[in-house]
Amino acid sequence: MDRFADWTFGKVAKDLHFYYEETQQILERDGKMGKAQTVLRAELREALIPHKGRRIMLVAHSGDHTDFKLPHFVTIGSPLGLPHAKAKILEERDYAPVRTPSVVTERWVNYADRKDPVAFDVHLRDDYGEIKSKIRVEDDLVLNDYPKNAEGDRNHHKSYGYLRTPEVSNHIKDFL
């Protein structure tokens, strides 16, 4: 069953599958190859650390620097409601059940389109618990109706489609 879930994950959530696949390697800054998950986390950490102490909004991913505070965490078209994604999170964390990341200090909003195949479970609130500060994910359904591609199909998972929805763009505007 795990192999089938991994295969499905690779078809539906390619970027997340790449991130969790143990054999995936990418180039580190020093020119050596490293495990994709480790390299990507290090890159995110390096991008965030210079802004420590400033109010920032992170869209789509979470950091693991424990003394870093993240006022606004926004997920768009997230696969975090999929059982396989939650299982992967539980494998790397020392707590259960899954919950709001402890670095989030004010708000986590999950924006999802019902037609987005990656955001299959559009309601994360019933999957992710609150943290001690009572912060819990807020679900907001949007219509990511980005224009058709060359083949005439709409892609309800495109990040720039999410960013142009009134709900997400107003959230970002209000934050700024």
ABEGO torsion letter per residue (X at the ends): XAAAAAAAAAAABAAAAAAABAABBBBBAAGBBBBAAAAAAAAAAAAAAAABGBBBBBBGBBBABAABBBABBBBBGBAAABAAAAAAAAAABABOBBBBBAABAABBBBBBBAABAABABABAAAABBBBAAGBBBBBBBBBBBBBBBAAGBBBAABAAAAAABAAAAAAAAAAX
